[in-house]
Amino acid sequence: MTSPVSRRKFLFNWLVIAGLGSIGTALTWIFGNVWTAASRFSSGSWVQISPMNRFAPGTLTPFPEHKIAVIRSSRRIGAIGLECTHLGCLLNVVDQGFFCPCHGSEFGPLGQVYSGPATDPLPWHEVTERDGRLWVHIGEKLTRSSWLEIREPGPDQTTRHKA
Ligand code: FES
């Protein structure tokens, strides 16, 4: 037969173990959610670029901090990667498109290769509009153009179009 003292001790130990288990479960849940939330906003995710009305039709606007350039036509907007497809140098935006200062590759305004040594066109990035601002999916490079169509009268009404 067990004594009342050892029963109390057993109960105390059981409560301590159960409490530690509950704390461990809660911490696991909290850190799991923090980790998941952090990954949603990592470099592989969407980046807010600028208000949509900043981009006038017919412009090519570089954002070297994000390694992209925003191209705006009369009714569409898109984002092209600014890393040279030869060896990855950051491209300059020039009148006719893009120029690589490292080895002289030239690209057209839609990322097409005009002259090497680069042989591959520039990648595109998916874009979207939210609350009047342009967002670009930085982490994923697309091998074909991806436009967001802009409907009149303003940039609030947009539809997706992949060419
Ligand atoms: S890195 Fe651009 S041409 Fe070589």
Boltz pocket constraint, residues with backbone or C-beta under 6 A from the ligand:
constraints:
  - pocket:
      binder: B
      contacts: [[A, 84], [A, 85], [A, 86], [A, 87], [A, 88], [A, 89], [A, 100], [A, 101], [A, 102], [A, 103], [A, 104], [A, 105], [A, 116], [A, 117], [A, 118]]
      max_distance: 6.0
